[in-house]
């Protein structure tokens, strides 16, 4: 599947978990994306083993704790934590994984991505869903345009 197809498929899902949302939301990437998806009408589930509430919503310690089936997950954790998140995806039937990557290295973990792909998951290795979501802000649209031109997104 090509990058655009993966992105469109991910964004067409309804129930999305967010691993890496923070208890201290100021300037946290995962929280900003979480709020944007929530505002856009998605059913969102914050995942953080150290929080009970995130952005006013009940937070879940792991994917197994979420009360309904998750369609996709956005990973905004430290890359070292991403491998465990992908293992949880495999164990809980989550078939779509997006490793957030904005300006820096982001959450991408090569071994975690390989584990997901070897287990039949659709894995997005780069980019930010804020560049593609409906009503994305001009900054993120422009960043997506630049990343595409300079080959910083998957093919």
Number of C-alpha atoms within 10 A of each C-alpha: 10 9 16 14 10 18 21 13 14 23 18 13 15 14 17 25 25 25 28 24 27 22 16 10 13 9 9 14 19 21 23 16 20 25 13 18 21 14 11 12 10 17 14 20 25 30 27 21 12 11 15 15 15 20 16 7 11 13 22 23 15 17 25 15 11 17 9 10 14 23 18 26 28 26 26 27 22 15 19 13 17 23 20 12 23 28 15 15 24 16 11 15 15 21 20 26 26 25 27 26 21 20 10 7 13 20 23 25 19 13 14 21 22 15 17 22 17 10 14 12 20 21 24 25 20 20 25 25 24 22 19 17 19 12 11 14 12 10 11 17 16 13 17 21 13 13 17 14 10 9 9 13 19 14 9
